[in-house]
C-alpha cells in the first residue's frame, strides 16, 4: 500500500512536524506492508501544481489547521476526482467537527482525532484488512450514519519523527521539536489543555534531538510545548543542557524558541536564562490581558504582578529576544480595558508586542459555550471575532488598524526613536498613538518611504517637527532603510559633502549618516555594525 502524508504549510520557511510524526508512527506500528512518503507544500503555491507533484497512492492523509483547511479541502477534492484514492484528514481543524466534515464533503473518507502517531497506523492496517475500523480510536467514518470511535489516552513517548528524509528536506528552514504534550491550563479560547493530559517525553531522546536539529543547518529551533516551563525541573535541565553545549555540540548562531508562562518562572530558571549565550534564546510570553476579571472568566490563571516583574527581569538580562502578546475580543474587555492592557504591555518595552484577535476555534470552550461567551465571529477560517457585548464591530475594525500601525512602527523595529520621542515629549499614551495614527493611515499597504512620510505629516504639528524629522531619519538609518527616506525628510546642505569626507577618515567608506541640526551633531552608522535584539543597529552621535 502506498501512502502520501501531506501538509500545506503557511510558509515555506516553516518545516511542519506533523507529517513526520505520522511517518514515524507508520514505520513503528504498522503491521501491514506500507510505503509512506511525506509531501509538503504551502498555501501560497499553485495548488494544482502541488497536486500534480504528489505520487500515485492508495491513501492520502492531510494535517488540517485554520490556516490551510480551505486549500486542503480543495486539494483533497481534486485528488479524489483524479485518483479515487482514500482520503483521511486529521488535525485540530477537523478533529472537533468530524460529523460535519464527513456529511459536507463526500470526497473525505475518514477523520482522525487524537494522537496520530498511534491511531493513524491502526487505520492503515484496518484499510488493509488487518484490523476492524472499530479498533481505531479517534476514528470517524461513514456507516449507516457517521460512526465515531472514542479517543484513547496515551502515556508513551511517541516515536521519534527525525529521520533521514526529514533532514534532507529541512535545509535552512525553521524546525520544530516537541518535548511534552498537553497543557496544565484550560484556557477557554485554546485547545491545548483539551487535547490530552500533560505528559513529558523521554529526556535522553529530547537531548539527542536538540543536538541533531542544532546541527541540521537551521538557524531556529522552536519548541512546540504549549507551556515549556510547566515543569520547571525539566525546563531547567533542557536550558542548562543547551547552555553547556552551546558553541561546542551546538553551533553558535542557532536560536531556541520557547513558549512560556511568565508568571510561574522560578528564580532558578531566571538564573539559567541570565547566563544563556547572546541571542541563543527567544521567549514568547502570552499575557492575553491585564484585566483580572477577564482572565478569570476565560480560565486563564495569571499572577499579573509577578508576570510584569519577571518580564522586566528578562529584558534587563539583555541577552534574549522577548515576545509578548495580547488578545483583543476577550470576555468583559471593552476598548478602555484593552487600552489599559496595551499600555501596560507596551511600557514593558519587549522586543515584540503582538496584538492578536480572538479566534473561536472548533472544540474550544468559547465556541461551544456561547451563553457564557457571547460574541459574533466569522464563519470562515480563522474564525476571528467580529464583535462582542463589550466591543462593537467598528471598534474591532479600528483595533485592526491599530495592529497594523503597531506592526509597522514598533514590531518592525523601524521607528523606535521616533515613538519614544512622541510618547515622552508630547505626552501621548502608547495605545492612543497607534490607535489614532493607525486609523488615520488605514487603507492599502504602502511603501516604507510613503509610510514614513505619512507618519511625519500626521505628528509634525503635535511636536517639534525638526526633532521628529531627525528621529525618523535616524530610525531608518538604524534599520538599513536609508534608501527609503522620503524627500520631505531630506535637506540639501552643502555641509553634507564636507562632513562625509571628514567621517570617512575615521569610519572608512561603508557608512551612512545624518546631520542633527537640533543637537549640532552627526548621527553615523557603519554597515558592519551588529544588530541588537530589535534588529537595529545602534549607530553613534559625533560632535561637529
N, C-alpha and C positions, 0 to 999 in steps of 0.2 A: 504493500500500500504506500502510495506517495502522498506526502502531506506538505502543504505550504503554510507556514506560521508567519502571519503578516501583521504589520503595524504601519500606519501612516502617522509619522511624527509631525509635530508642529513646525519644526525647522530641521534642516539637515544637520545642524551643529549638535542636536540632541541625539545621543545614541540610546534608543529605547531599551530598557532592561527586560520588559515583559516577554517578548517573543523568545529571548534566550533562556528565560526561566522555564518556559513551556518546552523548549527543545531539550533542556536538561531533564525535565520530567519524563518526556517521551523516551529518552535514551536510558533512563534509570529504571522506569517502571513498566514500560510496555511489554506485554507477553508475546505479542504477535510481531511478524516481520514488517518493519516500517522504515521508510526512508523519509526523513523530515528535513526541510530546508527553511531557513529564516529569510524573509523578504521584507526589507524596509523601504519605505518611500516617504514622501512628505505631502501635506495637504496642499502645498503650493505648486506642485508639479502637475504636468498634464496627466490626468488620471487614466485616460485611455492608453497613453504610453506606458504607464505603470502596469496596467492590467496586461498589456501585450508582453511585458517583460517577465511576467510570472511563469514558472514552469508548469507543465501539464500535470495536474494532480487529481487525486480522488477526493481529497478533503482540503478545504481552505479554512483556516482559523484566523480570526481578526481580533485584536485587542481594541476595545472601544472606550473613548473618553469624550468629554464635552467638546474638545477642540477638533475631533476627527470623525464624529459619528455620521455627519451628513455625507462626507466624502466616502466613508467606509461603506455606507449603505448603497451608494451609487456604484462603487466598485463591485460589491457583492452581487448586485442585480445583474451587472454586465457579465460577471464570471459565470453566474448560473445560466444565463442565456447562451453563453459561448460554450460551456463545457458540460453543464448538467451535474457538476460535482456537488458533493455535500458542503454546506456552509455552516460553520459554528462561530458564534460570537461570544465574547466574554469581556470582562472589564466592568468598571463601576457605572458606565453609562447605560448598560443593558441588564446588569445583574438584578436591579430592583424593579424592573418592568418587563420581565421575560414574557409574561402573558401578552402584554401589549405588542411587543416586538413580533412574536410568533403569529398573532392574529392579524397584524397590519402588513407584514412583509412575508409573502409566501415563498420567497426565494431563500429565506433563512430556515435552516432545518433544526438547529439546536442552539440553545442559550445556556451558558455555564455561569454559575456564580460560585463564590468561594475561592479556594486556593488551587489555581490551575495546574501547578506542578504535580499535584496529586490526583485531581479528578479528570484532567484532560487525557492522560494516558488510559484511564478507565474507559472513557468514551471511545477512544480509538479502538480499544480491544472489543468493546461492545459492537461497534460498527463492523468489525472483522469477525463477529460471531463468537468471540472467546467468552464474553460475559453478557448478561442481560442489561438492558438500559436501566432497569430498576436498581441496579447495583451502583450506578454512577451518582454519587452525592452531588447536590447542587445543580443537577441537570433539569432543564425544561425542554419538552419536546411534544409533538402532536400525537395524540391518540384519537379517541372519540372526541376529546376536548384537549386542551393543553394540560399536560401532566408535569408536575414539579416534584422532584425528589429533594427532601430536606438536605441542607448542607451538613457537612461533618466538621467537627472541630479538630484541628491537627495540633500536635505539640512538637513534632520533629522539626529539625532544621531542614529546609528544602535542599534539593541537590544543587551543587554549585553551577551557576549559569555561565561561568567564564571558560569558554573552550577556544580552540584554535581559530575557528571561524569568527568568533566574536572579536578577537584581537585583530584578525585580518581585516575586518570591516570597520574597526574603530578609527584608525588614522589619528587625526588630531581633534576629534570631536569631544564634547563633554561626555563623561561616562558616569554611571551611577552605581552605587553599592548599597545593599540593604543588610543591616546587622541586627535588626529587630523587626517585628511585625505587630501591628496593632497600636493602640494608644491608650494611656491611662485616663484620658479625659473623654467626656461625652458631649462636646460642643454641639449645639443644636443645628449648626449650619454645615457640619463636617461629617464625612463618612468613616474617617479613620478609626474612631472609637467603636463603631458598629461592626466593622468587618470581622474582627476576631479579638480574643483577649490578648493583652500584651505578652509577647514572649521574645526571647533573645536567642540569637543563633550562636553556633559554636565559635568560641573566641579564637581558637587556633586557625580556623578557616577564614575568619574575618581578617586577621593579621596577614595571612598569606595573600588574600585578595587585595589588601591595601598595597602591598609591595608590587604585586602583579600589575595593578591598574596604574600605580605611580610610574611604572617603567614602560607603559604602553605607548607613550608619545603624547598622551593627553596633557593638557595644562590644568584641567579642573576635574576633580573627583567629587561628586555630590552624593552625600549620604541621604537616602530617601526616608530614613527613620523619621516618623512624624514628630516625635519628641526625643531627640537624641540623648538628652540628659535626664530622661525619666528615671533611669538607674544611674546614679552619679558614680558608683564604683566602676561600672563598665565604661562610662563616658571618660572618666579619668584615666583608665587603663588604655583606652584607644588613643586619647590625646597624647598621653605620655609616650606611647609606642611611636606615634608619628614624630614627636619632638626628638626622641632619642635616635631615630633613624634618618632624620632629615639631613640631606647633604651627603649621605652615605648610601644606604639601600634605597632611600627615597631621593630622587634627583631634586636639586634646588630649582625653584620656579614652579613646582606643582602646588596647586592650591586646593585645600579640602574645605568643602562647604557643608555646614551643619545647620539644621533647623532646631532651635532650642526654645525652651520655656525660660524666659529671662528671670522670672521671679523666684525660681527654685534653684538657681545657681548656688552651689556651695563655695565656701571660701577656698577649699582645696582645688576645686575646678578653676576658680578665678586665678589661683596661684600658678597653675599649669599654663593657662591661656596667656598670662602675662609674659611667660618665658618662651612662647612659641616664636619660631623664626618669622621675620618680617614678611608679610603677605602670604604666609603658608596657610592661613585660615580665613574663611568668611563665615560670619554668623548671621542667620536670618531669624529675627525675633518677632513673633506675632503679638501685637498689642491689642488689635481689633478695636478697642475703645478704652477711654479712661472714665467712662460713666459706670459707676459701680452697680447701679440698678440694672443697666443694660447687660452687663457681664453676668450678673446673677440670673437674669431672665433666660439667657442663651446657654446656661450651664457652663459658663467659662469661669473657671476658678483662677483668679489672678490677684496677687498682692501688688497693687499698682505702685505703692510707695517703694517697695523693695525692687520692683521692676525698674523704676526710674533710677534708683540708686545703683543698681547693677549695670544698667546701660551706660551710665556716666563713668563707672569704673572701667568698663571695657573700652570706651572711647579714650579714656586717659592713657591706657596702655600704648596706644598709637601704633600697634603692630598688625592690626587686622581690620578688614572691611566689615562694617556693621550695617546690616539692612533691617529696617523696622517697617511694620506695616499697620495700616488702619483699614477698617471696612465700613463703608457708608451704607446705610439702609437697615441697620440692626434695630431690633425691637426697642422702642422707647427713646430712641435717639433722634431728636429734631435737629434743625440746622444749627441752632445755638450750642447744643450739646456736642455736635460733631465739630463745630468750630473750636470749642474748648479742647477736645481731644487732639485736634490737628495742631493747635498752638503748643500744647504740651509736647507732642511728638516732635514737632519741628525744632523747638528750642533745645532739644537734646543734641541737635547737630550731628546726627548719624550720617553716614556716607550715602545712604539712600533712605528716603521716606516714601514707601509705596502706598498709594491711595487706591484701594480696590473697592469693588461694589459687590454687595451681597448677591450670591448665586443660589437659587433654590434647586439643589441637586436632587435627583431621584434617590430615594432612600433616606434622605436627611429628615430629621425631626421637624425642621422648619417648613419643609414641603408637605409633610404628611399630617401636620397638626395645624391647619390653617386657622382654627379658632384661637389658639394660643399665640400664633404668629401671623396675624392678618397683614397681608401685603399683596400687591399686584406685581406680576413678573412676566417676562417674555416667555412665550410657549415654545420658543426655538432656542437651541444651544447658543450661549452658555446659561440661559435662564436667569438673566440678571433682573434684579428688582427694578420696577419702573415707578412705583410709588408705595408709600406706607401711610398709616394713620398719622405719622409724625413728619413725613417728608412728601411734599407734593411732586407731581411729575415734573413741573417746572424747576423745582429745586434740585431734583436728580439731574436734570439736563445741565443746570448751572454748575453742579458739582463735577460733571464730566468735563466741562470747560476748565474748571479749577484744576482737575487732574492733569489735563493737557499742559497747562502752564507750569505745574509742579514738575512734570517730566522734562520739559524743555528748558526751564530756568534752573532748577535745583538738581534733580537727579542726573541730568546730563553733565553736571559739574561746570557748566559754561558761564554762569552768571553769579558766582558766589560772592565776589567782592561787591558787585552792584546790589545784590539782595541785602547783604549786611549793611551797606551804606543807607539804603532806603529804610530798612526796619529800625536801625539805630538812630538815624538822624532826623527822619520826618515823623517817627512815632507810629507808623502804620503796623498793625498786627500782622503776623505772617499769613494767617488764613485770609484776611481781607485783601492783602496784596495779590495773592494768587487767584482768589475768587474774582476780584474786581477786574484785574488785567486779563485773566483767562476768558471772561465773558466779553470783554471789550475786543479781544483779539480772536474770538472764535470764528470758525469758518474753515476754508480749505487749508491744508498744510502748506506752509510757506518755507522758503529757503531760510537758512540761518541768518543771512545778511538782512533780509526783509524783516525777519522776526526781531533782530536786534534793533533795527530802525523803529519798529512799532513800540518796542519796549521803551526806548529812549523818548519817543514822542509822547507816550502816554504819561510818563512820570516827570518830564523835564520841567513842567510848570509847578510841580509839587516840592521841588528841592532846588539846590544849586545845579543848574544844568551843566556847567563846566566840569564840576566834580563827577557828576553822573556819567558824562561823556567819557571822561578818563577812566572811570571804573569799568565801563563796558569794554573799552578798547583793551585795557589790561586783562580783563577776563578772557577775551577772545584770543589774545596772545598766549595766555597760560594754557589754553586748550588746543593750540595749533590751528586756530581759526582766523589767522591774520589775513587770509585771502577773502574772508567773509565780512571784514569791517565795512559797514555801509558808508557811502560817500558823505552822508550827513555828519558822520563822526570823524571825518578826515580833515586835517588842517594843512594847507600848503604853506610851508615855512622855510625860508632859505637856510635857517639854522639847522635844518634836518641833516643836510649833507655833511656839515661840519661835525655835528655830534656823532654821526655814523662813522666818520673817519677816525675820530678820537676813540670811540668804543672799540673799533676793530683792532687797535693797537694792543688792547688787553684781552679782548674776547675772541679775536680771530675774525673769520668771515661768516661763520654759521650762527647767526643770532638775529633776533628781531627786537625792536624797541619802540617806545612811545615817549614823547615829551610830556611831562606832567606840569603844565603851566601853573596849576594851583599850588604846587609844592616846590617849584623851582628844582625839580629833579627829573631824572630819566629812569624809566622802568625798562629793564632789559631782560631778555630771556634767551638762553642758549638752546640750540636744538638737541644737544646731547644730555641735557638735564633730565634726571629721573622724575617720573610722575609720582605724585602722592596717592593716598588711598581714595581720593576723589577722582583720580585720573587726570590731575592737573600738574603742571609744572609751576614751581614756586616763583621763579624769577627773582630779580633784585632791583632795589632802588639805589640810584647813584646820584650824588650831588653834582650839579653842573655849575 
